[in-house]
Amino acid sequence: MKPIVSIENVSKHYGDYSALKGLSLEVGEGEFFGYLGPNGAGKTTTIKTIIGLVRPDEGRVTVDGVDVNENPLAVRAMVGYVPDNPFLYNKLSAREFLAFVGGLYKMDPKMIERRIRWVADIFDMHGWIDRRCEEYSFGMKKKVAMSASFIHRPKVIVVDEPTVGLDPPSARLLKDMLLLIRDHETSIFMSSHDLAVVEELSDRMAILYKGSIVASGTLDELRDQAEMDGGSLEQLFLKLTESETRNVYMD
């Protein structure tokens, strides 16, 4: 499988604190990759290195072979990002906001219109797409943010806590949207505390603890690494991170 995102021996320090310690992982073309870890493990720092908001102290990050630090604009054209708390311009409508985002990516205006109609159909936004964003619920804003991340057909979408703040129908719709995007050969890198969502959607996953990967692979491969015969991802996650805490588990 061709790697789309490649993180090679990346370390990031904030004073005496090491957020990432020699981190290495790959996300393949068309792969749904789940990224897990407790609070403070380094997930947000990892995301920021991928999208070019944080420069590693050591190591390198590439997207489709392009170094994020050497050519950040080219990488941002290939990446879509959905933060956990979506930011929209409140005085714009969703249609205006999506057109604005498409313009930033220098898309053809007719293509922007077609893509807006497509995402509006998928997310059933036609009833409110021309209302100002300041009138939207959190779930509606999440749908707009997801639409904006995919409007330019990126090679990879980085998603941070996609189901936070969503009611069950909206969460189901969002998960279906992510799978649809993956089916269009766009890779998904998803960081989430919702272990059930990661287990349901991911082809492979990695568990991060104190800036280091303690296990990675498919769910069955993670079970083998944790020496577990069956069990849920939640049970596996707790065993691996608790073992790290006791310095018993060896990666």
C-alpha positions as CSV (number, residue, x, y, z in Angstrom):
1,M,0.0,0.0,0.0
2,K,1.4,3.4,-1.0
3,P,1.9,5.7,2.0
4,I,0.2,9.0,1.8
5,V,1.2,10.3,5.2
6,S,4.7,9.4,6.5
7,I,6.0,10.4,9.9
8,E,9.6,9.5,10.4
9,N,11.3,9.6,13.8
10,V,9.5,12.9,14.8
11,S,10.2,14.5,18.2
12,K,8.8,17.7,19.5
13,H,9.8,19.4,22.8
14,Y,8.2,22.2,24.7
15,G,10.9,23.3,27.1
16,D,11.6,20.2,29.2
17,Y,8.4,18.5,28.2
18,S,8.6,16.0,25.3
19,A,5.3,15.9,23.4
20,L,6.5,13.4,20.8
21,K,9.5,11.0,21.2
22,G,10.8,9.5,17.9
23,L,7.3,9.0,16.5
24,S,7.1,7.0,13.3
25,L,3.9,5.8,11.5
26,E,2.4,5.6,8.0
27,V,-1.1,6.1,6.6
28,G,-1.7,4.3,3.4
29,E,-3.6,5.4,0.3
30,G,-7.3,5.0,0.8
31,E,-6.8,3.8,4.4
32,F,-8.9,4.7,7.4
33,F,-6.3,5.2,10.3
34,G,-7.5,5.5,13.9
35,Y,-5.2,7.4,16.4
36,L,-5.8,6.8,20.1
37,G,-4.3,8.0,23.3
38,P,-5.2,9.4,26.7
39,N,-5.2,13.2,27.3
40,G,-1.7,14.6,27.0
41,A,-0.4,11.7,25.0
42,G,0.6,13.9,22.0
43,K,-2.3,13.4,19.6
44,T,-2.9,17.1,19.0
45,T,0.8,17.7,18.4
46,T,0.9,14.9,15.9
47,I,-2.0,16.4,14.0
48,K,-0.4,19.8,14.0
49,T,2.8,18.4,12.5
50,I,0.8,16.8,9.7
51,I,-1.0,19.9,8.7
52,G,2.0,22.1,9.1
53,L,1.1,24.1,12.2
54,V,4.0,22.7,14.3
55,R,7.6,22.1,13.1
56,P,9.2,19.0,14.6
57,D,12.5,19.4,16.4
58,E,13.7,16.2,14.9
59,G,12.5,13.9,12.1
60,R,10.3,14.7,9.1
61,V,6.6,14.5,7.9
62,T,5.6,14.0,4.3
63,V,2.3,13.9,2.5
64,D,2.4,12.0,-0.8
65,G,6.2,12.4,-0.7
66,V,6.1,16.2,-0.2
67,D,7.9,17.4,3.0
68,V,5.5,19.5,5.1
69,N,8.2,21.8,6.4
70,E,9.8,22.4,3.0
71,N,6.6,22.9,1.0
72,P,3.8,23.6,3.4
73,L,1.5,25.2,0.8
74,A,1.7,22.2,-1.5
75,V,0.9,19.9,1.4
76,R,-2.1,22.0,2.6
77,A,-3.6,21.7,-0.9
78,M,-3.5,17.9,-0.4
79,V,-4.9,17.9,3.1
80,G,-8.3,18.6,4.6
81,Y,-8.6,19.3,8.3
82,V,-11.7,19.0,10.6
83,P,-10.9,20.3,14.1
84,D,-12.9,19.2,17.1
85,N,-14.4,22.6,17.5
86,P,-15.2,23.9,14.0
87,F,-14.5,27.5,13.2
88,L,-16.8,29.3,10.7
89,Y,-17.3,32.9,9.8
90,N,-20.6,33.6,11.6
91,K,-21.8,36.3,9.2
92,L,-21.5,34.0,6.2
93,S,-23.9,31.4,5.1
94,A,-22.7,27.8,4.7
95,R,-22.9,28.3,0.9
96,E,-20.8,31.4,1.1
97,F,-18.3,29.8,3.5
98,L,-17.8,26.8,1.2
99,A,-17.4,29.0,-1.8
100,F,-14.8,31.0,0.1
101,V,-12.9,27.8,1.0
102,G,-13.0,26.6,-2.6
103,G,-11.6,30.0,-3.7
104,L,-8.7,29.6,-1.3
105,Y,-7.9,26.4,-3.0
106,K,-8.1,28.1,-6.4
107,M,-10.9,25.9,-7.6
108,D,-12.9,26.6,-10.7
109,P,-16.1,28.5,-9.7
110,K,-18.3,26.0,-11.6
111,M,-16.6,23.1,-9.8
112,I,-17.1,24.8,-6.5
113,E,-20.9,25.1,-7.3
114,R,-21.0,21.4,-8.2
115,R,-19.2,20.3,-5.0
116,I,-21.4,22.5,-2.8
117,R,-24.5,20.9,-4.3
118,W,-23.0,17.4,-3.7
119,V,-22.1,18.0,0.0
120,A,-25.5,19.7,0.5
121,D,-27.2,16.6,-0.8
122,I,-25.2,14.3,1.4
123,F,-25.6,16.3,4.6
124,D,-29.2,17.4,3.8
125,M,-28.2,21.0,4.1
126,H,-30.5,22.5,1.5
127,G,-33.0,23.7,4.1
128,W,-30.4,25.9,5.9
129,I,-27.4,26.3,3.6
130,D,-28.2,29.9,3.0
131,R,-28.8,30.9,6.6
132,R,-25.9,32.6,8.5
133,C,-23.6,30.3,10.3
134,E,-24.3,32.1,13.6
135,E,-27.7,30.5,13.5
136,Y,-26.4,27.0,13.3
137,S,-26.3,24.3,16.0
138,F,-23.0,22.7,16.8
139,G,-24.0,19.7,14.7
140,M,-24.8,21.8,11.7
141,K,-21.4,23.6,12.1
142,K,-19.7,20.2,12.2
143,K,-21.4,19.3,8.9
144,V,-20.2,22.5,7.3
145,A,-16.6,22.0,8.6
146,M,-16.6,18.4,7.2
147,S,-17.9,19.7,3.8
148,A,-15.2,22.4,3.7
149,S,-12.5,19.8,4.4
150,F,-13.5,17.7,1.4
151,I,-14.5,20.4,-1.1
152,H,-11.1,20.4,-2.9
153,R,-10.9,16.5,-3.0
154,P,-7.8,16.2,-0.8
155,K,-5.6,13.1,-0.7
156,V,-6.0,12.8,3.1
157,I,-8.4,14.2,5.7
158,V,-7.3,14.8,9.3
159,V,-10.2,14.6,11.7
160,D,-10.0,15.4,15.4
161,E,-12.8,14.1,17.6
162,P,-15.4,13.9,14.8
163,T,-18.4,12.8,16.9
164,V,-18.0,15.2,19.8
165,G,-21.2,17.2,20.4
166,L,-23.3,15.3,17.8
167,D,-26.6,13.6,18.5
168,P,-26.8,9.9,17.5
169,P,-28.4,10.5,14.0
170,S,-25.8,13.2,13.2
171,A,-23.0,11.0,14.5
172,R,-24.2,8.2,12.3
173,L,-24.4,10.5,9.3
174,L,-20.9,11.8,9.9
175,K,-19.5,8.3,10.2
176,D,-21.2,7.3,6.9
177,M,-19.7,10.4,5.3
178,L,-16.2,9.5,6.4
179,L,-16.6,6.0,5.0
180,L,-17.9,7.5,1.8
181,I,-14.9,9.8,1.6
182,R,-12.6,6.8,2.2
183,D,-14.4,4.9,-0.6
184,H,-13.4,7.8,-2.9
185,E,-9.8,6.8,-2.2
186,T,-9.1,9.7,0.2
187,S,-7.2,8.6,3.3
188,I,-8.6,9.4,6.7
189,F,-6.5,10.1,9.8
190,M,-8.8,10.2,12.7
191,S,-7.9,11.1,16.3
192,S,-10.7,10.2,18.8
193,H,-11.4,9.3,22.4
194,D,-14.4,7.4,21.2
195,L,-13.0,3.9,21.1
196,A,-16.2,2.4,19.7
197,V,-16.0,4.8,16.7
198,V,-12.4,4.0,16.1
199,E,-13.0,0.2,16.3
200,E,-16.0,0.5,13.9
201,L,-14.3,2.6,11.2
202,S,-10.6,2.0,11.2
203,D,-8.6,-0.3,9.0
204,R,-5.6,0.1,11.2
205,M,-4.9,2.1,14.3
206,A,-2.1,3.2,16.7
207,I,-2.1,3.8,20.4
208,L,0.0,6.7,21.6
209,Y,1.1,7.1,25.2
210,K,3.4,9.8,26.5
211,G,4.6,10.7,23.0
212,S,5.4,7.2,21.9
213,I,3.5,4.5,20.0
214,V,2.9,1.5,22.3
215,A,1.0,-0.6,19.7
216,S,-0.1,-0.3,16.0
217,G,-1.8,-2.4,13.4
218,T,-5.2,-4.0,12.8
219,L,-7.3,-4.8,15.8
220,D,-6.2,-8.4,15.7
221,E,-2.5,-7.3,15.5
222,L,-3.0,-5.1,18.5
223,R,-4.5,-8.0,20.4
224,D,-1.4,-10.1,19.6
225,Q,0.9,-7.3,20.7
226,A,-1.0,-7.0,24.0
227,E,-1.1,-10.8,24.3
228,M,-4.9,-10.8,24.5
229,D,-7.1,-13.6,23.2
230,G,-10.1,-11.5,22.0
231,G,-11.6,-8.5,23.8
232,S,-12.8,-5.1,22.8
233,L,-10.6,-2.2,21.8
234,E,-11.4,-0.5,25.1
235,Q,-10.1,-3.5,27.1
236,L,-7.0,-3.6,24.9
237,F,-6.4,0.2,25.2
238,L,-6.7,0.1,29.0
239,K,-4.3,-2.9,29.2
240,L,-1.6,-1.3,27.0
241,T,-1.7,2.2,28.6
242,E,-1.9,0.8,32.2
243,S,1.0,-1.5,31.4
244,E,3.0,1.5,30.2
245,T,2.1,3.2,33.5
246,R,3.5,0.3,35.4
247,N,6.5,0.0,33.0
248,V,5.5,-3.7,32.4
249,Y,4.5,-3.6,28.7
250,M,7.4,-3.6,26.3
251,D,6.7,-2.3,22.8
